[in-house]
Amino acid sequence: SQETQQETVKAFSDERAITARLIDVKKEIYRFPAVAVDCMALSSRVIPTTVWRTIEEMESKQVISPNNAHHLMVLASISAELRLRTYIANGGQKENLSAMAPMETQHGQ
């Protein structure tokens, strides 16, 4: 459990500046909430299953408060929605997402 936590912290503690670049959203956004919940569960002797069931189990065992369980559920839901919206926008399971907002271009000027 501790080795997994150390690997996770190392993987997600990249201190690069925010720049206009393509990011690997699968690694950097989609997986983070589930990995964080799994690490919390393992450190509390809760066996992780799905992220939502794991959160419910941690709440029922009073590892986390109902309020924190709600916040984790929202985080996991936002991550899942972002993943689905990215797939829809990209026409499939492509994992790159631009950090820049789309800009209109004018041709011929």
C-alpha positions, 0 to 999 in steps of 0.5 A: 500500500505504501509503495503504491502511494509513493509511486502515485505521489511521484507520478502526480507531483509533476511541478511543471508550469501550466502551459498551452500544451497537449496533456495526456488527460487519461494519466493526468486527469481521468485517473487521478481521482480514482487513484487518490480514492484507492490510496485513501482506501488502502491506507484505511484498510478498505479494499477498493472496488469501483470509485463510487463503492469505495467512497461509500464504504469509506463513509460507512466505516467512518474513514471519511465524513459524509461531506467529504464523501460527497466531495469525492463523489463530485470529483469522481463524477466530474472526471467521468463526465470530462472523459466522456465529453472528450471522447464525444468531442474527439469522435472516439477514445483519443486521450489528448486534450489541448490546454488552450481554448479554441480560437477562431482563425481568419483566412487570408489576413 
